[in-house]
Amino acid sequence: MQSILLSREEVGRRAKELYENSIRQQVEREENIGKMVIIDIETGEYAIDKTGLESARYLRNKNPLARLYGIRIGYKIAVSFSGFLERDSQ
């Protein structure tokens, strides 16, 4: 199956839409705050772990051509080079 080329912006938009509409309610629990959720933007399937690496491997094993996007649960950004991550107010 040939996949359609998407821009980074479109991949991000789709992932954030999936997160806000269906995933956030399921994963934003105290024990998950700070963990990474990796989302397959085409299937809506997701997986969670501390760094996102195991989740990405898991989803890639299921679908080698998956388009994956990572979101840090409870934070506005996934990583910071300055050492400060701002919490999401929701």
C-alpha positions in Angstrom: 0.0 0.0 0.0 1.4 3.3 -1.0 1.2 6.1 1.5 0.4 9.8 0.9 3.2 12.2 1.7 2.2 14.6 4.6 4.0 17.6 5.8 5.3 17.7 9.4 2.6 20.3 10.2 -0.2 18.0 9.0 1.2 15.0 10.9 1.3 17.1 14.0 -2.2 18.5 13.5 -3.6 15.0 13.0 -1.8 13.7 16.1 -3.0 16.6 18.3 -6.5 16.2 17.1 -6.5 12.5 17.9 -5.0 13.2 21.3 -7.5 15.9 22.2 -10.6 14.1 20.9 -10.0 10.5 22.1 -6.7 9.7 23.8 -6.3 12.5 26.4 -9.3 11.3 28.5 -7.8 7.8 28.7 -4.2 8.6 29.4 -4.0 11.8 31.5 -3.8 10.1 34.9 -1.3 11.0 37.7 0.7 7.8 37.1 1.2 8.8 33.4 2.2 12.5 33.8 5.6 13.0 32.2 5.5 9.8 30.2 5.4 9.8 26.4 2.4 8.7 24.3 3.3 7.7 20.8 0.4 7.9 18.3 0.0 6.2 14.9 -1.8 9.1 13.1 -3.3 6.8 10.5 -4.9 4.2 12.8 -5.3 6.2 16.1 -3.5 3.4 18.0 -1.2 4.6 20.7 1.2 3.3 23.3 2.8 4.8 26.5 6.2 4.4 28.1 8.7 6.6 29.9 10.7 7.8 26.9 8.6 6.7 23.9 11.2 4.4 22.5 9.5 1.1 23.5 6.1 2.5 22.3 7.6 3.5 18.9 9.2 0.1 18.5 5.9 -1.6 19.5 3.9 0.4 17.0 6.5 0.0 14.2 6.5 -3.8 14.7 2.7 -3.7 14.1 3.0 -1.4 11.1 6.5 -0.7 9.7 5.1 2.2 7.7 3.3 3.9 10.6 3.5 7.6 10.9 4.2 8.2 14.5 4.0 11.3 16.7 5.0 11.7 20.3 3.3 13.8 23.0 4.6 14.2 26.6 1.5 13.6 28.8 0.6 16.6 30.9 3.1 19.0 29.3 3.0 21.6 26.5 6.1 20.2 24.8 7.8 16.8 24.6 11.4 17.8 25.2 13.4 20.9 26.2 17.0 21.7 25.5 17.0 24.4 28.2 16.0 21.9 30.9 12.5 23.4 31.6 9.2 21.7 30.6 6.1 23.8 31.1 3.1 21.8 32.5 -0.2 21.9 30.6 -2.9 23.6 32.6 -5.6 21.2 31.6 
